[in-house]
């Protein structure tokens, strides 16, 4: 669910799919909401638009060919959610199914590792049920809060992928270790 990038893709694809402005505004609020019903409704509306693009033309995410091309000595393949949703917004049943599907799809690769990087990974994107499900599958958990790993914590912290967070982390590291 990188819904902002998904909607961008839909708008700018050769199919020029029209997305109502009201839906685009709602998509902007998906990262902040704690309202599961709102999240589910907007998610379904965006996903219904995918049907306007033929399945063979949908190039949203990493492909099997790409994963197979990775040098297994240099790269490990871990879990990140089959559908890349905010786990805190989804039911426990959904989360279990999504994680099992993700494991099923990736375990065939020799460089697969039992690590789950929670989609988006901020504290409001996961909860105790997410941690419980990961433990049930014997997975190490990785969050994206951009902090420093210190012993005794649940899960590991990773650098977020967005540039603002990376810059903030670099500045904090420089102030901490610099000069």
Secondary structure, DSSP 8 states (H G I E B T S, - for coil): --HHHHHHHHHHSTT-----HHHHHHHHTTTT---HHHHHHHHHHHHHHGGGS-GGG---S--HHHHHHS-TTT--EEE--SS---GGGS-HHHHHHHHHHHHHHHTTSTTEEEEEE-SS-SGGG--HHHHHHHHHTT-EEEE-------TT-SSEE---SSHHHHHHHHHHHHHHH--
